[in-house]
Amino acid sequence: MSETVTVTIEMEQAWRYASGTAMERFSEGLKERRIEAVSCRLCGRAYLPPRPYCGKCNIRMSSWTPVKDEGELVAWTVMQLPMLDGRTGEMREAPYGMGLILLDGADTTLNHYLAESDPAKLAIGQRVRAVWCNERRGAMDDILHFEVIR
Ligand SMILES: [Zn+2]
């Protein structure tokens, strides 16, 4: 009869991400509190976050469209367990809200944190606005979260 052995190992894994040209421009804009989507010249779809190719037309995109830092909450959830925040590497304490946000001028949603974590105060269709960090570094967490404005 074999014996089960459990070995606990703590690992540290450095991870670097090459964002590519589309995300590079998007990230640079965040430093200036500017959000830009990339648009397809054939179908007109404005992608946010930007991506290099249109998924419908399969062509490379290079036309940029400014979008507002306000939009509509199209889906949301409230996380009840602490989770590792991939943007900071720190644990994010629960509860906290997450939303899919359709910013004005974009055709795809942005996934981001919500200021509100009370499910009774969240609803699909609410208007939300980005709350920016005072010091921005060109990363998605330059936006702290989105707050409900009405
Ligand atoms: Zn297209």
Backbone and ligand atoms as CSV (ligand in chain L), in Angstrom:
chain,resi,resn,atom,element,x,y,z
A,1,MET,N,N,0.841,-1.177,0.000
A,1,MET,CA,C,0.000,0.000,0.000
A,1,MET,C,C,0.887,1.243,0.000
A,2,SER,N,N,0.592,2.164,-0.953
A,2,SER,CA,C,1.415,3.371,-1.045
A,2,SER,C,C,0.891,4.449,-0.104
A,3,GLU,N,N,1.791,5.263,0.321
A,3,GLU,CA,C,1.452,6.341,1.239
A,3,GLU,C,C,1.400,7.657,0.466
A,4,THR,N,N,0.394,8.468,0.741
A,4,THR,CA,C,0.281,9.787,0.096
A,4,THR,C,C,1.131,10.792,0.867
A,5,VAL,N,N,1.959,11.487,0.138
A,5,VAL,CA,C,2.822,12.495,0.747
A,5,VAL,C,C,2.414,13.862,0.195
A,6,THR,N,N,2.229,14.808,1.050
A,6,THR,CA,C,1.912,16.176,0.637
A,6,THR,C,C,3.112,17.068,0.886
A,7,VAL,N,N,3.501,17.781,-0.139
A,7,VAL,CA,C,4.615,18.717,-0.023
A,7,VAL,C,C,4.094,20.100,-0.375
A,8,THR,N,N,4.235,21.043,0.521
A,8,THR,CA,C,3.805,22.418,0.277
A,8,THR,C,C,5.023,23.253,-0.099
A,9,ILE,N,N,4.921,23.875,-1.242
A,9,ILE,CA,C,6.028,24.697,-1.740
A,9,ILE,C,C,5.478,26.075,-2.075
A,10,GLU,N,N,6.156,27.107,-1.630
A,10,GLU,CA,C,5.784,28.463,-2.002
A,10,GLU,C,C,6.701,28.908,-3.132
A,11,MET,N,N,6.104,29.379,-4.206
A,11,MET,CA,C,6.881,29.792,-5.372
A,11,MET,C,C,6.640,31.262,-5.674
A,12,GLU,N,N,7.659,31.901,-6.168
A,12,GLU,CA,C,7.498,33.256,-6.673
A,12,GLU,C,C,7.784,33.196,-8.162
A,13,GLN,N,N,6.869,33.725,-8.934
A,13,GLN,CA,C,7.026,33.651,-10.379
A,13,GLN,C,C,6.935,35.057,-10.960
A,14,ALA,N,N,8.042,35.542,-11.473
A,14,ALA,CA,C,8.043,36.847,-12.138
A,14,ALA,C,C,7.352,36.688,-13.488
A,15,TRP,N,N,6.562,37.669,-13.844
A,15,TRP,CA,C,5.774,37.570,-15.069
A,15,TRP,C,C,5.755,38.909,-15.755
A,16,ARG,N,N,6.142,38.919,-17.003
A,16,ARG,CA,C,6.114,40.148,-17.785
A,16,ARG,C,C,5.202,39.925,-18.973
A,17,TYR,N,N,4.523,40.980,-19.345
A,17,TYR,CA,C,3.521,40.887,-20.390
A,17,TYR,C,C,3.836,41.912,-21.469
A,18,ALA,N,N,3.970,41.448,-22.703
A,18,ALA,CA,C,4.152,42.354,-23.827
A,18,ALA,C,C,2.770,42.758,-24.312
A,19,SER,N,N,2.431,44.008,-24.140
A,19,SER,CA,C,1.055,44.424,-24.393
A,19,SER,C,C,0.733,44.551,-25.876
A,20,GLY,N,N,1.711,44.772,-26.724
A,20,GLY,CA,C,1.438,44.947,-28.144
A,20,GLY,C,C,1.103,46.396,-28.454
A,21,THR,N,N,1.058,46.729,-29.744
A,21,THR,CA,C,0.898,48.129,-30.143
A,21,THR,C,C,-0.461,48.696,-29.747
A,22,ALA,N,N,-1.518,47.923,-29.859
A,22,ALA,CA,C,-2.852,48.433,-29.537
A,22,ALA,C,C,-2.955,48.777,-28.051
A,23,MET,N,N,-2.526,47.878,-27.197
A,23,MET,CA,C,-2.610,48.141,-25.759
A,23,MET,C,C,-1.610,49.203,-25.335
A,24,GLU,N,N,-0.501,49.326,-26.072
A,24,GLU,CA,C,0.477,50.354,-25.732
A,24,GLU,C,C,-0.146,51.744,-25.891
A,25,ARG,N,N,-0.799,51.965,-27.008
A,25,ARG,CA,C,-1.429,53.277,-27.212
A,25,ARG,C,C,-2.541,53.515,-26.184
A,26,PHE,N,N,-3.336,52.498,-25.955
A,26,PHE,CA,C,-4.406,52.589,-24.954
A,26,PHE,C,C,-3.824,52.958,-23.586
A,27,SER,N,N,-2.761,52.279,-23.189
A,27,SER,CA,C,-2.151,52.507,-21.877
A,27,SER,C,C,-1.554,53.904,-21.767
A,28,GLU,N,N,-0.916,54.362,-22.830
A,28,GLU,CA,C,-0.357,55.717,-22.812
A,28,GLU,C,C,-1.471,56.748,-22.626
A,29,GLY,N,N,-2.612,56.520,-23.250
A,29,GLY,CA,C,-3.746,57.427,-23.106
A,29,GLY,C,C,-4.249,57.487,-21.674
A,30,LEU,N,N,-4.204,56.370,-20.974
A,30,LEU,CA,C,-4.695,56.350,-19.591
A,30,LEU,C,C,-3.919,57.321,-18.715
A,31,LYS,N,N,-2.637,57.505,-19.008
A,31,LYS,CA,C,-1.837,58.461,-18.220
A,31,LYS,C,C,-2.433,59.863,-18.281
A,32,GLU,N,N,-3.055,60.156,-19.439
A,32,GLU,CA,C,-3.640,61.489,-19.645
A,32,GLU,C,C,-5.154,61.488,-19.411
A,33,ARG,N,N,-5.643,60.448,-18.767
A,33,ARG,CA,C,-7.083,60.270,-18.525
A,33,ARG,C,C,-7.855,60.235,-19.846
A,34,ARG,N,N,-7.245,59.632,-20.853
A,34,ARG,CA,C,-7.852,59.523,-22.174
A,34,ARG,C,C,-8.086,58.037,-22.457
A,35,ILE,N,N,-9.302,57.727,-22.886
A,35,ILE,CA,C,-9.632,56.345,-23.230
A,35,ILE,C,C,-9.943,56.307,-24.721
A,36,GLU,N,N,-9.237,55.442,-25.443
A,36,GLU,CA,C,-9.448,55.315,-26.880
A,36,GLU,C,C,-9.741,53.858,-27.225
A,37,ALA,N,N,-10.710,53.711,-28.107
A,37,ALA,CA,C,-11.002,52.390,-28.661
A,37,ALA,C,C,-10.402,52.343,-30.063
A,38,VAL,N,N,-10.146,51.149,-30.547
A,38,VAL,CA,C,-9.680,51.010,-31.923
A,38,VAL,C,C,-10.874,50.537,-32.755
A,39,SER,N,N,-11.027,51.164,-33.939
A,39,SER,CA,C,-12.213,50.908,-34.756
A,39,SER,C,C,-11.866,50.187,-36.044
A,40,CYS,N,N,-12.810,49.370,-36.479
A,40,CYS,CA,C,-12.671,48.648,-37.742
A,40,CYS,C,C,-13.206,49.521,-38.888
A,41,ARG,N,N,-12.415,49.656,-39.955
A,41,ARG,CA,C,-12.838,50.506,-41.078
A,41,ARG,C,C,-13.939,49.836,-41.909
A,42,LEU,N,N,-14.134,48.538,-41.767
A,42,LEU,CA,C,-15.186,47.862,-42.532
A,42,LEU,C,C,-16.522,47.843,-41.785
A,43,CYS,N,N,-16.523,47.361,-40.569
A,43,CYS,CA,C,-17.796,47.224,-39.848
A,43,CYS,C,C,-18.052,48.379,-38.874
A,44,GLY,N,N,-17.023,49.179,-38.586
A,44,GLY,CA,C,-17.197,50.326,-37.712
A,44,GLY,C,C,-17.197,50.013,-36.230
A,45,ARG,N,N,-17.047,48.743,-35.893
A,45,ARG,CA,C,-17.072,48.335,-34.491
A,45,ARG,C,C,-15.874,48.940,-33.748
A,46,ALA,N,N,-16.128,49.567,-32.579
A,46,ALA,CA,C,-15.078,50.186,-31.760
A,46,ALA,C,C,-14.760,49.269,-30.583
A,47,TYR,N,N,-13.564,48.696,-30.606
A,47,TYR,CA,C,-13.155,47.704,-29.600
A,47,TYR,C,C,-12.485,48.357,-28.405
A,48,LEU,N,N,-12.925,47.964,-27.230
A,48,LEU,CA,C,-12.331,48.417,-25.989
A,48,LEU,C,C,-12.371,47.271,-25.001
A,49,PRO,N,N,-11.273,46.841,-24.415
A,49,PRO,CA,C,-9.932,47.290,-24.709
A,49,PRO,C,C,-9.561,47.019,-26.163
A,50,PRO,N,N,-8.640,47.815,-26.689
A,50,PRO,CA,C,-8.296,47.666,-28.099
A,50,PRO,C,C,-7.582,46.346,-28.387
A,51,ARG,N,N,-7.735,45.919,-29.604
A,51,ARG,CA,C,-7.061,44.702,-30.070
A,51,ARG,C,C,-6.585,44.982,-31.491
A,52,PRO,N,N,-5.605,44.245,-31.967
A,52,PRO,CA,C,-5.046,44.589,-33.289
A,52,PRO,C,C,-5.944,44.218,-34.468
A,53,TYR,N,N,-6.784,43.185,-34.331
A,53,TYR,CA,C,-7.589,42.718,-35.469
A,53,TYR,C,C,-9.070,42.716,-35.130
A,54,CYS,N,N,-9.897,43.038,-36.126
A,54,CYS,CA,C,-11.334,42.930,-35.949
A,54,CYS,C,C,-11.723,41.452,-35.985
A,55,GLY,N,N,-12.441,41.015,-34.965
A,55,GLY,CA,C,-12.849,39.622,-34.879
A,55,GLY,C,C,-13.907,39.248,-35.896
A,56,LYS,N,N,-14.647,40.226,-36.401
A,56,LYS,CA,C,-15.686,39.944,-37.398
A,56,LYS,C,C,-15.115,39.963,-38.814
A,57,CYS,N,N,-14.295,40.969,-39.119
A,57,CYS,CA,C,-13.814,41.189,-40.494
A,57,CYS,C,C,-12.428,40.619,-40.737
A,58,ASN,N,N,-11.737,40.256,-39.650
A,58,ASN,CA,C,-10.393,39.683,-39.744
A,58,ASN,C,C,-9.430,40.601,-40.496
A,59,ILE,N,N,-9.500,41.897,-40.207
A,59,ILE,CA,C,-8.539,42.839,-40.778
A,59,ILE,C,C,-7.843,43.585,-39.643
A,60,ARG,N,N,-6.649,44.045,-39.938
A,60,ARG,CA,C,-5.896,44.817,-38.958
A,60,ARG,C,C,-6.551,46.192,-38.801
A,61,MET,N,N,-6.635,46.664,-37.568
A,61,MET,CA,C,-7.271,47.951,-37.295
A,61,MET,C,C,-6.214,48.955,-36.836
A,62,SER,N,N,-6.384,50.205,-37.269
A,62,SER,CA,C,-5.443,51.240,-36.834
A,62,SER,C,C,-6.129,52.596,-36.672
A,63,SER,N,N,-7.449,52.623,-36.698
A,63,SER,CA,C,-8.188,53.866,-36.544
A,63,SER,C,C,-8.653,53.995,-35.089
A,64,TRP,N,N,-8.326,55.109,-34.466
A,64,TRP,CA,C,-8.619,55.271,-33.043
A,64,TRP,C,C,-9.796,56.203,-32.820
A,65,THR,N,N,-10.627,55.849,-31.857
A,65,THR,CA,C,-11.836,56.592,-31.541
A,65,THR,C,C,-11.836,56.944,-30.055
A,66,PRO,N,N,-11.903,58.243,-29.726
A,66,PRO,CA,C,-12.000,58.570,-28.300
A,66,PRO,C,C,-13.355,58.141,-27.738
A,67,VAL,N,N,-13.349,57.598,-26.544
A,67,VAL,CA,C,-14.591,57.236,-25.870
A,67,VAL,C,C,-14.621,57.962,-24.527
A,68,LYS,N,N,-15.808,58.113,-23.981
A,68,LYS,CA,C,-15.958,58.805,-22.697
A,68,LYS,C,C,-15.560,57.877,-21.552
A,69,ASP,N,N,-15.287,58.472,-20.415
A,69,ASP,CA,C,-15.013,57.649,-19.234
A,69,ASP,C,C,-16.296,57.394,-18.445
A,70,GLU,N,N,-17.417,57.554,-19.135
A,70,GLU,CA,C,-18.724,57.223,-18.575
A,70,GLU,C,C,-19.403,56.223,-19.495
A,71,GLY,N,N,-20.272,55.432,-18.918
A,71,GLY,CA,C,-20.997,54.483,-19.742
A,71,GLY,C,C,-22.061,53.761,-18.955
A,72,GLU,N,N,-22.456,52.605,-19.484
A,72,GLU,CA,C,-23.563,51.834,-18.917
A,72,GLU,C,C,-23.042,50.535,-18.320
A,73,LEU,N,N,-23.542,50.211,-17.160
A,73,LEU,CA,C,-23.228,48.940,-16.521
A,73,LEU,C,C,-24.103,47.868,-17.178
A,74,VAL,N,N,-23.493,46.931,-17.896
A,74,VAL,CA,C,-24.286,45.937,-18.624
A,74,VAL,C,C,-24.311,44.581,-17.903
A,75,ALA,N,N,-23.408,44.369,-16.958
A,75,ALA,CA,C,-23.436,43.162,-16.125
A,75,ALA,C,C,-22.599,43.459,-14.885
A,76,TRP,N,N,-22.911,42.797,-13.799
A,76,TRP,CA,C,-22.124,43.027,-12.578
A,76,TRP,C,C,-22.207,41.806,-11.675
A,77,THR,N,N,-21.257,41.739,-10.752
A,77,THR,CA,C,-21.277,40.730,-9.707
A,77,THR,C,C,-20.589,41.330,-8.495
A,78,VAL,N,N,-20.857,40.757,-7.342
A,78,VAL,CA,C,-20.148,41.149,-6.133
A,78,VAL,C,C,-19.380,39.935,-5.641
A,79,MET,N,N,-18.066,40.076,-5.613
A,79,MET,CA,C,-17.192,38.988,-5.182
A,79,MET,C,C,-17.263,38.875,-3.662
A,80,GLN,N,N,-17.428,37.649,-3.171
A,80,GLN,CA,C,-17.576,37.420,-1.736
A,80,GLN,C,C,-16.342,36.791,-1.104
A,81,LEU,N,N,-15.343,36.470,-1.930
A,81,LEU,CA,C,-14.102,35.886,-1.421
A,81,LEU,C,C,-12.943,36.774,-1.821
A,82,PRO,N,N,-11.946,36.910,-0.952
A,82,PRO,CA,C,-10.767,37.676,-1.359
A,82,PRO,C,C,-10.105,36.992,-2.546
A,83,MET,N,N,-9.608,37.808,-3.449
A,83,MET,CA,C,-8.971,37.250,-4.656
A,83,MET,C,C,-7.672,37.990,-4.913
A,84,LEU,N,N,-6.759,37.296,-5.566
A,84,LEU,CA,C,-5.513,37.920,-5.979
A,84,LEU,C,C,-5.811,38.878,-7.127
A,85,ASP,N,N,-5.431,40.115,-6.954
A,85,ASP,CA,C,-5.635,41.131,-7.985
A,85,ASP,C,C,-4.465,41.040,-8.966
A,86,GLY,N,N,-4.764,40.590,-10.166
A,86,GLY,CA,C,-3.723,40.419,-11.168
A,86,GLY,C,C,-3.071,41.726,-11.584
A,87,ARG,N,N,-3.736,42.829,-11.314
A,87,ARG,CA,C,-3.174,44.132,-11.700
A,87,ARG,C,C,-2.139,44.609,-10.702
A,88,THR,N,N,-2.299,44.224,-9.430
A,88,THR,CA,C,-1.386,44.716,-8.397
A,88,THR,C,C,-0.566,43.603,-7.751
A,89,GLY,N,N,-1.011,42.368,-7.872
A,89,GLY,CA,C,-0.336,41.262,-7.196
A,89,GLY,C,C,-0.723,41.152,-5.729
A,90,GLU,N,N,-1.632,41.995,-5.271
A,90,GLU,CA,C,-2.074,41.995,-3.872
A,90,GLU,C,C,-3.434,41.317,-3.768
A,91,MET,N,N,-3.737,40.814,-2.575
A,91,MET,CA,C,-5.063,40.252,-2.344
A,91,MET,C,C,-6.061,41.397,-2.236
A,92,ARG,N,N,-7.195,41.234,-2.870
A,92,ARG,CA,C,-8.261,42.223,-2.788
A,92,ARG,C,C,-9.314,41.672,-1.835
A,93,GLU,N,N,-9.558,42.411,-0.781
A,93,GLU,CA,C,-10.489,41.958,0.235
A,93,GLU,C,C,-11.932,42.020,-0.266
A,94,ALA,N,N,-12.712,41.069,0.125
A,94,ALA,CA,C,-14.125,41.008,-0.248
A,94,ALA,C,C,-14.956,41.728,0.817
A,95,PRO,N,N,-16.133,42.168,0.484
A,95,PRO,CA,C,-16.738,42.088,-0.846
A,95,PRO,C,C,-16.297,43.265,-1.721
A,96,TYR,N,N,-16.326,43.014,-3.018
A,96,TYR,CA,C,-16.095,44.106,-3.959
A,96,TYR,C,C,-16.861,43.818,-5.246
A,97,GLY,N,N,-17.235,44.899,-5.907
A,97,GLY,CA,C,-18.029,44.775,-7.125
A,97,GLY,C,C,-17.152,44.725,-8.362
A,98,MET,N,N,-17.598,43.946,-9.334
A,98,MET,CA,C,-16.969,43.881,-10.660
A,98,MET,C,C,-18.073,44.136,-11.681
A,99,GLY,N,N,-17.715,44.831,-12.753
A,99,GLY,CA,C,-18.727,45.120,-13.760
A,99,GLY,C,C,-18.190,45.023,-15.168
A,100,LEU,N,N,-19.109,44.763,-16.089
A,100,LEU,CA,C,-18.826,44.922,-17.514
A,100,LEU,C,C,-19.441,46.249,-17.895
A,101,ILE,N,N,-18.606,47.139,-18.408
A,101,ILE,CA,C,-19.019,48.516,-18.635
A,101,ILE,C,C,-18.904,48.844,-20.118
A,102,LEU,N,N,-19.996,49.319,-20.686
A,102,LEU,CA,C,-20.010,49.759,-22.083
A,102,LEU,C,C,-19.852,51.278,-22.084
A,103,LEU,N,N,-18.621,51.725,-22.303
A,103,LEU,CA,C,-18.359,53.163,-22.287
A,103,LEU,C,C,-18.984,53.812,-23.511
A,104,ASP,N,N,-19.423,55.053,-23.360
A,104,ASP,CA,C,-20.047,55.784,-24.461
A,104,ASP,C,C,-19.049,55.926,-25.607
A,105,GLY,N,N,-19.406,55.408,-26.775
A,105,GLY,CA,C,-18.540,55.447,-27.947
A,105,GLY,C,C,-17.886,54.124,-28.261
A,106,ALA,N,N,-17.974,53.156,-27.355
A,106,ALA,CA,C,-17.388,51.826,-27.589
A,106,ALA,C,C,-18.496,50.821,-27.905
A,107,ASP,N,N,-18.114,49.754,-28.586
A,107,ASP,CA,C,-19.069,48.690,-28.916
A,107,ASP,C,C,-18.815,47.410,-28.138
A,108,THR,N,N,-17.742,47.380,-27.356
A,108,THR,CA,C,-17.438,46.213,-26.530
A,108,THR,C,C,-17.244,46.684,-25.091
A,109,THR,N,N,-17.340,45.762,-24.174
A,109,THR,CA,C,-17.322,46.133,-22.759
A,109,THR,C,C,-15.926,46.034,-22.158
A,110,LEU,N,N,-15.761,46.817,-21.118
A,110,LEU,CA,C,-14.543,46.833,-20.322
A,110,LEU,C,C,-14.878,46.188,-18.988
A,111,ASN,N,N,-14.027,45.288,-18.537
A,111,ASN,CA,C,-14.210,44.626,-17.252
A,111,ASN,C,C,-13.436,45.413,-16.197
A,112,HIS,N,N,-14.115,45.861,-15.152
A,112,HIS,CA,C,-13.394,46.649,-14.147
A,112,HIS,C,C,-14.100,46.571,-12.795
A,113,TYR,N,N,-13.406,47.074,-11.778
A,113,TYR,CA,C,-13.965,47.115,-10.433
A,113,TYR,C,C,-15.041,48.195,-10.331
A,114,LEU,N,N,-15.955,47.964,-9.403
A,114,LEU,CA,C,-16.996,48.943,-9.102
A,114,LEU,C,C,-16.771,49.490,-7.691
A,115,ALA,N,N,-17.084,50.758,-7.490
A,115,ALA,CA,C,-16.970,51.355,-6.158
A,115,ALA,C,C,-18.002,50.743,-5.216
A,116,GLU,N,N,-19.145,50.349,-5.782
A,116,GLU,CA,C,-20.250,49.816,-4.974
A,116,GLU,C,C,-20.098,48.302,-4.809
A,117,SER,N,N,-20.332,47.824,-3.594
A,117,SER,CA,C,-20.300,46.378,-3.359
A,117,SER,C,C,-21.596,45.878,-2.716
A,118,ASP,N,N,-22.587,46.733,-2.646
A,118,ASP,CA,C,-23.887,46.338,-2.108
A,118,ASP,C,C,-24.791,45.936,-3.280
A,119,PRO,N,N,-25.124,44.632,-3.383
A,119,PRO,CA,C,-25.944,44.189,-4.518
A,119,PRO,C,C,-27.272,44.933,-4.630
A,120,ALA,N,N,-27.803,45.416,-3.517
A,120,ALA,CA,C,-29.080,46.135,-3.556
A,120,ALA,C,C,-28.952,47.484,-4.254
A,121,LYS,N,N,-27.723,47.953,-4.411
A,121,LYS,CA,C,-27.506,49.275,-5.017
A,121,LYS,C,C,-26.948,49.185,-6.440
A,122,LEU,N,N,-26.879,47.973,-6.986
A,122,LEU,CA,C,-26.372,47.786,-8.348
A,122,LEU,C,C,-27.488,47.273,-9.243
A,123,ALA,N,N,-27.494,47.747,-10.487
A,123,ALA,CA,C,-28.506,47.299,-11.443
A,123,ALA,C,C,-27.969,47.443,-12.863
A,124,ILE,N,N,-28.329,46.494,-13.698
A,124,ILE,CA,C,-27.992,46.594,-15.118
A,124,ILE,C,C,-28.645,47.851,-15.675
A,125,GLY,N,N,-27.883,48.583,-16.469
A,125,GLY,CA,C,-28.406,49.801,-17.079
A,125,GLY,C,C,-28.012,51.074,-16.342
A,126,GLN,N,N,-27.437,50.943,-15.135
A,126,GLN,CA,C,-27.010,52.137,-14.412
A,126,GLN,C,C,-25.880,52.837,-15.166
A,127,ARG,N,N,-25.847,54.155,-15.000
A,127,ARG,CA,C,-24.743,54.931,-15.553
A,127,ARG,C,C,-23.589,54.906,-14.561
A,128,VAL,N,N,-22.384,54.695,-15.076
A,128,VAL,CA,C,-21.193,54.660,-14.230
A,128,VAL,C,C,-20.121,55.562,-14.837
A,129,ARG,N,N,-19.202,55.992,-13.994
A,129,ARG,CA,C,-18.116,56.872,-14.423
A,129,ARG,C,C,-16.809,56.398,-13.787
A,130,ALA,N,N,-15.713,56.524,-14.537
A,130,ALA,CA,C,-14.393,56.138,-14.031
A,130,ALA,C,C,-13.958,57.078,-12.920
A,131,VAL,N,N,-13.358,56.511,-11.891
A,131,VAL,CA,C,-12.688,57.284,-10.853
A,131,VAL,C,C,-11.197,57.059,-11.070
A,132,TRP,N,N,-10.504,58.127,-11.431
A,132,TRP,CA,C,-9.092,58.032,-11.814
A,132,TRP,C,C,-8.179,58.195,-10.605
A,133,CYS,N,N,-7.029,57.534,-10.678
A,133,CYS,CA,C,-5.966,57.760,-9.696
A,133,CYS,C,C,-5.358,59.132,-9.947
A,134,ASN,N,N,-4.880,59.759,-8.902
A,134,ASN,CA,C,-4.195,61.042,-9.077
A,134,ASN,C,C,-2.889,60.864,-9.841
A,135,GLU,N,N,-2.153,59.834,-9.504
A,135,GLU,CA,C,-0.894,59.563,-10.203
A,135,GLU,C,C,-1.101,58.334,-11.076
A,136,ARG,N,N,-0.978,58.533,-12.373
A,136,ARG,CA,C,-1.244,57.451,-13.312
A,136,ARG,C,C,0.061,57.003,-13.960
A,137,ARG,N,N,0.117,55.691,-14.295
A,137,ARG,CA,C,1.349,55.131,-14.836
A,137,ARG,C,C,1.152,54.420,-16.169
A,138,GLY,N,N,-0.062,54.553,-16.732
A,138,GLY,CA,C,-0.307,53.902,-18.010
A,138,GLY,C,C,-0.691,52.452,-17.851
A,139,ALA,N,N,-1.585,52.175,-16.915
A,139,ALA,CA,C,-2.053,50.804,-16.683
A,139,ALA,C,C,-3.541,50.853,-16.354
A,140,MET,N,N,-4.185,49.706,-16.487
A,140,MET,CA,C,-5.626,49.645,-16.261
A,140,MET,C,C,-5.998,50.116,-14.861
A,141,ASP,N,N,-5.095,49.920,-13.889
A,141,ASP,CA,C,-5.435,50.367,-12.543
A,141,ASP,C,C,-5.216,51.872,-12.350
A,142,ASP,N,N,-4.936,52.616,-13.442
A,142,ASP,CA,C,-5.025,54.079,-13.372
A,142,ASP,C,C,-6.464,54.484,-13.107
A,143,ILE,N,N,-7.385,53.619,-13.477
A,143,ILE,CA,C,-8.789,53.782,-13.096
A,143,ILE,C,C,-8.976,52.932,-11.841
A,144,LEU,N,N,-9.262,53.591,-10.718
A,144,LEU,CA,C,-9.450,52.864,-9.458
A,144,LEU,C,C,-10.623,51.910,-9.561
A,145,HIS,N,N,-11.738,52.457,-10.031
A,145,HIS,CA,C,-12.979,51.711,-10.166
A,145,HIS,C,C,-13.981,52.610,-10.885
A,146,PHE,N,N,-15.159,52.096,-11.088
A,146,PHE,CA,C,-16.243,52.892,-11.673
A,146,PHE,C,C,-17.295,53.113,-10.590
A,147,GLU,N,N,-17.789,54.337,-10.523
A,147,GLU,CA,C,-18.816,54.665,-9.538
A,147,GLU,C,C,-20.150,54.875,-10.248
A,148,VAL,N,N,-21.204,54.504,-9.564
A,148,VAL,CA,C,-22.544,54.706,-10.103
A,148,VAL,C,C,-22.872,56.193,-10.018
A,149,ILE,N,N,-23.308,56.769,-11.136
A,149,ILE,CA,C,-23.662,58.192,-11.128
A,149,ILE,C,C,-25.169,58.407,-11.231
A,150,ARG,N,N,-25.917,57.437,-11.701
A,150,ARG,CA,C,-27.392,57.491,-11.692
A,150,ARG,C,C,-27.970,56.184,-12.191
L,1,ZN,ZN,ZN,-14.817,44.763,-38.598
